[in-house]
Amino acid sequence: MSPRDRTGPRDRTGPRAGTDSRDRTGPRAGTGPRDRTDSASGAVLSVRDLHVEIGGSHILQGVTFDTDPGGVTALLGRNGVGKTTTVRAVLGLLPEGGRITGGTVTLDGVDVTAEPTHRTVRRGIGYAPEDRGVFTRLTVAENLALAKRPGGALHYELIHDLFPELLARRGQLAGTLSGGQQQMVAIARTLLNDNRLVVADEPTKGLAPRVVTEVAEVLERAAARVPLLLVEQNLAVVRRLATRAAVLDAGRVVHSGDAASLLADRELTTGLLGVGSRAASGDVTKNSRAANSTPASGDPANSRAAGGRDRAPHDDDVPGGAH
C-alpha cells in the first residue's frame, strides 16, 4: 500500500485515509484546511483529544500534546501504547481500516486533520518512519531527489555536512546500505527541504551502539535548525536530546512536561515507562542494546518488526517517508 498521493480514499476533500466519517454531534473546530484553531501559544504542532480506531479497536483515546517551536519533544511510552499510531494519524498515514473518530491536528494553528498527506507534508513536515522507508532499488542520490519539493530551497550542503558518507555513497543502491546508513538517508530526506517540523519514529531502533551515537549527534544538530518530534525507546538518547516529553499509556497522554525532570524522577519514570532512572543516564551506547532488543509489536500501526540491524526493507512494503 502506497501512503502518498494515492488516487483512493486519501486524495479527497473529506476526512483522511480511513476516516470515512467523524463521530461528532457538532461541527469540529475548523471546517477547512485553512481554518485556524486554538492551540498552545507558539506550538508548531498541536494535537487535541485525538481518537483513532483501527480494525474496530479504539487505539487512541483522547491524545493531547504540543510540540515546542524549538528543540525536541519526545513521545514516550511502553511498547504498544499508540506512539506510532499517533504520528501516523498526524500525517494521515493510518493503515487500511484505521480512522480518526475525534479530535484535531493543527500545524502552525491551521487545522490539517482532514487533509490528504501530501498537502500536510507540503506545509512543512519531514517524516523519518520507523522502518526507514528507503527505496532499496534506487541510489542514495535518487532517494534524496524524491524528497524535493517544488519552489523551495534545497539544503544539499547541510546534508553533505551532516552525512559525508552519503556524499561518498551517492551512487550506491540504498538496498546495499547497512541499517545505520539507511537511517541516515531517512533523516537526510527530512532535512533537504525547509520544514517547520521533523518527525522521527524510533530512529535508533535496531542500530549498533556506535551508530546510535552518530544518529543522536545528527539529530542534535538538526534540532538546532528545526523542531523535532521524537519517538524513542532509548532513554539515554531522550535525555541527551529532549526538552519536553509526553508519555502515552493505553492510548492517552498520562504525563507531559520537562523531559529532564521526568527522567530524573526514578519513581515516576519507573511507573510510567517501566524502567528506572539509570536507563536514562550515561552514554547512549551503553543503553542502546537494551532499548532496541524488543521490537514494538502491540501498536497496530507497527505492521512488522525491525527484522534485524541491517535488514533492508523491500520497496513494496515501505512508504518512503514524507519529506
Secondary structure, 3 states (H helix, E strand, C coil): CCCCCCCCCCCCCCCCCCCCCCCCCCCCCCCCCCCECCCCCCCCEEEEEEEEEECCEEEEEEEEEEECCCCEEEEECCCCCCHHHHHHHHHCCCCCCEEEEEEEEEECCEECCCCCHHHHHHCCEEEECCCCCCCCCCEHHHHHHCCCCCCCCCCHHHHHHHCHHHHHCCCCEHHHCCHHHHHHHHHHHHHHCCCCEEEEECCCCCCCHHHHHHHHHHHHHHHCCCCEEEECCCHHHHHHHCCEEEEEECCEEEEEEEHHHHHHCHHHHHHHHCCCHHHHCCCHHHHHHHHCCCCCCCCCCCCCCCCCCCCCCCHHHCCCCEC
